[in-house]
Amino acid sequence: MTPQSPTGPVGVGIIGAGTISVQYLTHLTSFPDVTVHIVGDLFPEAAAARAAEFGVPASGSTEDVLAHPDVEIVINLTIPTAHFEVSQAIVAAGKHVWTEKPITTSPADAKTLLAAAEAAGVRVGGAPDTVLGAGIQTALRTLRDGALGAPASALTLFQSPGPESWHPNPAFLFQEGAGPLYDIAPYYATTLVLALGPVVSVSAVGSKAREQRTIGSGPKAGEVFDVTVPTQVAALLRFGSGQNATVLLSFDSPNSRTGFVEVYGTEATLAFPDPNVFDGDSALTVYRGEEATTVPATGATTGRGLGVLEMARAIRAGVPHRAQGEIAAHVLDIMVGIETAIAENSIVEISSTFTEVEPMPADFDPFAATLTEASAAV
Ligand SMILES: NC(=O)c1ccc[n+]([C@@H]2O[C@H](COP(=O)([O-])OP(=O)(O)OC[C@H]3O[C@@H](n4cnc5c(N)ncnc54)[C@H](O)[C@@H]3O)[C@@H](O)[C@H]2O)c1
């Protein structure tokens, strides 16, 4: 089905009026190139409250969002186990999909979704869109400009004591579908594949420092829960071009060191900013021997919703969007591959791939009105 508004701001609807919808609505309602028409949820009263909070004119059920005639992109902000079903319904309604991470919970479902979208002639875009922010995009442009020589390898570190000291309901973060692998890796793995291209194989080891943890805050403070997934994951990623990356993800470290991403080239090292934030200009540094040069970050520093906006402009311009569903599906394959490698003590081949995308232009301005009723621009 052809999108209903061929020119002008792109119509958007949201399904899932929970925690993260606040960030999306804050930003999307301030971008002139998109218009949020409706918010929906399994609980329409939650959708109504969220719509009222942000001055969105309509609210209702999932079906109401899918039936809205002015909605071209539907943003899926439901819980991970609902992502596949809801995104499939969006495609079936002839709308483009933007989905929060992970794209689905199984690689097979991701494949099915992408095939359905292609058959329907609609797009799939996927989080994280932090990697479209000024920090990571400036790092990617610096890499493409040849500042490092030939990129050869990378190292990422996310080390923390784990979230149970401050999160009032943390048990799920230590169980299947979460842990540092599924909760944290999307930011680091997406950054690495944007920098070095598709991954062809992974190996990994994982461990648990403790079998049980204790809730540290809120009404359940003092309650003990079981840890059922590895809380320390050390993975090796091999890229199609022969490069490799070492990835450490840990909830087992008494001290915190997060947001560490370095790419090592034949001439220099590039220290990326934290892939879980949009700006990070303080951490973007090129090291050549003892000499350190800071590169100022340029680009968009607004938060979640940036990927939806970039996709909206790409739809109007008829060009590929950057946060491709294929990339989100490839990152899911990498995470499942790491989990399998730990369980089987094996090297796991990754068969999915994606078409590489150019970094965002440095002058990408989320607040510019580029989509007029009469003309299309990017
Ligand atoms: N909370 C965060 O800080 C954060 C950060 C990054 C990414 N995310 C991602 O955002 C998504 C949502 O997270 P959240 O924290 O907002 O969750 P949440 O539980 O606060 O909200 C989810 C909402 O989706 C609704 N919902 C669930 N199943 C549905 C279905 N089948 N149909 C329609 N509505 C349904 C729920 O009623 C709820 O209102 C997740 O994919 C998560 O991985 C969250």
The ligand as an SDF file (V2000), in Angstrom:
LIG
                    3D

 44 48  0  0  0  0  0  0  0  0999 V2000
   12.7150    1.8120   29.4740 N   0  0  0  0  0  0  0  0  0  0  0  0
   13.8880    2.0830   28.9270 C   0  0  0  0  0  0  0  0  0  0  0  0
   14.7410    2.7940   29.4840 O   0  0  0  0  0  0  0  0  0  0  0  0
   14.2310    1.5370   27.5600 C   0  0  0  0  0  0  0  0  0  0  0  0
   15.4510    1.9140   26.9930 C   0  0  0  0  0  0  0  0  0  0  0  0
   15.7710    1.4490   25.7100 C   0  0  0  0  0  0  0  0  0  0  0  0
   14.8730    0.6210   25.0510 C   0  0  0  0  0  0  0  0  0  0  0  0
   13.7040    0.2560   25.6270 N   0  0  0  0  0  0  0  0  0  0  0  0
   12.7870   -0.6340   24.8830 C   0  0  0  0  0  0  0  0  0  0  0  0
   11.5160   -0.0180   24.7410 O   0  0  0  0  0  0  0  0  0  0  0  0
   10.4820   -1.0070   24.7350 C   0  0  0  0  0  0  0  0  0  0  0  0
    9.4420   -0.6460   25.7550 C   0  0  0  0  0  0  0  0  0  0  0  0
   10.0740   -0.5340   27.0090 O   0  0  0  0  0  0  0  0  0  0  0  0
    9.3630    0.2290   28.2310 P   0  0  0  0  0  0  0  0  0  0  0  0
   10.4060    0.3340   29.2880 O   0  0  0  0  0  0  0  0  0  0  0  0
    8.6570    1.4490   27.7220 O   0  0  0  0  0  0  0  0  0  0  0  0
    8.2900   -0.8810   28.6460 O   0  0  0  0  0  0  0  0  0  0  0  0
    6.9510   -0.6460   29.4940 P   0  0  0  0  0  0  0  0  0  0  0  0
    6.6170   -1.9810   30.0650 O   0  0  0  0  0  0  0  0  0  0  0  0
    7.0860    0.5300   30.3770 O   0  0  0  0  0  0  0  0  0  0  0  0
    5.8570   -0.2410   28.3760 O   0  0  0  0  0  0  0  0  0  0  0  0
    5.3890   -1.1400   27.3970 C   0  0  0  0  0  0  0  0  0  0  0  0
    3.9720   -0.7390   27.0000 C   0  0  0  0  0  0  0  0  0  0  0  0
    3.5570   -1.5860   25.9200 O   0  0  0  0  0  0  0  0  0  0  0  0
    2.2290   -2.0240   26.1720 C   0  0  0  0  0  0  0  0  0  0  0  0
    2.0680   -3.3380   25.5200 N   0  0  0  0  0  0  0  0  0  0  0  0
    2.6510   -4.5030   25.8760 C   0  0  0  0  0  0  0  0  0  0  0  0
    2.2760   -5.4780   25.0210 N   0  0  0  0  0  0  0  0  0  0  0  0
    1.4550   -4.9070   24.1180 C   0  0  0  0  0  0  0  0  0  0  0  0
    0.7570   -5.4030   22.9840 C   0  0  0  0  0  0  0  0  0  0  0  0
    0.8310   -6.6880   22.6160 N   0  0  0  0  0  0  0  0  0  0  0  0
   -0.0030   -4.5280   22.2630 N   0  0  0  0  0  0  0  0  0  0  0  0
   -0.0840   -3.2180   22.6160 C   0  0  0  0  0  0  0  0  0  0  0  0
    0.5540   -2.7120   23.6920 N   0  0  0  0  0  0  0  0  0  0  0  0
    1.3260   -3.5360   24.4200 C   0  0  0  0  0  0  0  0  0  0  0  0
    2.1290   -2.1080   27.6750 C   0  0  0  0  0  0  0  0  0  0  0  0
    0.7720   -2.0500   28.0840 O   0  0  0  0  0  0  0  0  0  0  0  0
    2.9520   -0.9050   28.1200 C   0  0  0  0  0  0  0  0  0  0  0  0
    2.1670    0.2670   28.2250 O   0  0  0  0  0  0  0  0  0  0  0  0
   11.1940   -2.3340   24.9680 C   0  0  0  0  0  0  0  0  0  0  0  0
   11.3940   -2.9650   23.7310 O   0  0  0  0  0  0  0  0  0  0  0  0
   12.5320   -1.9590   25.5600 C   0  0  0  0  0  0  0  0  0  0  0  0
   13.5630   -2.8970   25.1810 O   0  0  0  0  0  0  0  0  0  0  0  0
   13.3620    0.7050   26.8620 C   0  0  0  0  0  0  0  0  0  0  0  0
  1  2  1  0
  2  3  2  0
  2  4  1  0
  4  5  1  0
  4 44  2  0
  5  6  2  0
  6  7  1  0
  7  8  2  0
  8  9  1  0
  8 44  1  0
  9 10  1  0
  9 42  1  0
 10 11  1  0
 11 12  1  0
 11 40  1  0
 12 13  1  0
 13 14  1  0
 14 15  2  0
 14 16  1  0
 14 17  1  0
 17 18  1  0
 18 19  2  0
 18 20  1  0
 18 21  1  0
 21 22  1  0
 22 23  1  0
 23 24  1  0
 23 38  1  0
 24 25  1  0
 25 26  1  0
 25 36  1  0
 26 27  1  0
 26 35  1  0
 27 28  2  0
 28 29  1  0
 29 30  1  0
 29 35  2  0
 30 31  1  0
 30 32  2  0
 32 33  1  0
 33 34  2  0
 34 35  1  0
 36 37  1  0
 36 38  1  0
 38 39  1  0
 40 41  1  0
 40 42  1  0
 42 43  1  0
M  CHG  2   8   1  16  -1
M  END
$$$$
